[in-house]
Amino acid sequence: MKVTENLQRIEENILQACQRSGRNRQEVKLIAVTKYVSIERASEALKAGIFDLGENRDEGLLAKFEVLKDKPVWHYIGSLQTRKVRNIIDKVTYIHSLDRLSLAEEIQKRALAPVNCLVQVNVSGEESKHGLAPEAVIDFVRKAASLEKITIAGLMTMAPFTDDENVIRHCFKQLKDLQVEIQQAKIEGAPCLELSMGMSNDYEIAIEEGATMIRIGTALVGEDS
Ligand SMILES: *Cc1c(COP(=O)(O)O)cnc(C)c1O
């Protein structure tokens, strides 16, 4: 499938999810996750009118960063090893996977300007998932936001892999509640305006529950090319 065809279908679904939940299309940023696909396919996504690309490895990001002529906004969405920070730090606009203080300190050390970070939360409690436990998040946000190169731009989660829509929805609702709690705490350096949630299988539910960033790979650019 061409990216343009996939995009058209996804855009319709996004619009309908926005309508169902009384939201504006402009409130939801679509990130094309290009981690499975070639540079050519990523380029096709940019030509189709997408501005934001997500990668989960430094190699993948760097390879595409160097050659893509239409410069996208880069999102780092994968678990980030501390020693990899310096490879990507001056290339990405958002890091969606801040999950520990040692990582925040490395970003603080390497960044030239404040970096938009999203705190990854393991809402579902699955052992296989990265991220902080929900009850640890607010304390972590206070500590990380006190570093001047860290802006806590929002929260990120991955829902469990299940067909049970209620489980997925509940997971997204909990992330939204946590965002409200952080916003109410009015922590300097932590505006926390973004909710990065929703992938190929669950982005419509995520939008209904308040996602401002959806990360779509398979349904948009495919799994390999
Ligand atoms: C791979 C990945 C995605 C995209 O997943 P799809 O199911 O292919 O849409 C989104 N978010 C993260 C963190 C990922 O690693």
The ligand as a Tripos MOL2 file, in Angstrom:
@<TRIPOS>MOLECULE
LIG
   15    15     1     0     0
SMALL
NO_CHARGES

@<TRIPOS>ATOM
      1 C1          7.0280    0.5120   17.2880 C.3       1 LIG1
      2 C2          6.4210    1.5190   18.1740 C.ar      1 LIG1
      3 C3          5.2360    2.1890   17.8080 C.ar      1 LIG1
      4 C4          4.4800    1.9020   16.5240 C.3       1 LIG1
      5 O1          3.8850    0.6530   16.5920 O.3       1 LIG1
      6 P1          2.8450    0.1460   15.4760 P.3       1 LIG1
      7 O2          2.0310   -0.8700   16.1930 O.co2     1 LIG1
      8 O3          3.6560   -0.4180   14.3670 O.co2     1 LIG1
      9 O4          2.0340    1.3170   15.0600 O.co2     1 LIG1
     10 C5          4.7510    3.1470   18.6740 C.ar      1 LIG1
     11 N1          5.3580    3.4420   19.8330 N.ar      1 LIG1
     12 C6          6.4930    2.8190   20.2210 C.ar      1 LIG1
     13 C7          7.1060    3.1750   21.5200 C.3       1 LIG1
     14 C8          7.0540    1.8290   19.4170 C.ar      1 LIG1
     15 O5          8.1720    1.2170   19.8130 O.3       1 LIG1
@<TRIPOS>BOND
     1     1     2 1
     2     2     3 ar
     3     2    14 ar
     4     3     4 1
     5     3    10 ar
     6     4     5 1
     7     5     6 1
     8     6     7 2
     9     6     8 1
    10     6     9 1
    11    10    11 ar
    12    11    12 ar
    13    12    13 1
    14    12    14 ar
    15    14    15 1
@<TRIPOS>SUBSTRUCTURE
     1 LIG1         1 GROUP 0 **** ****
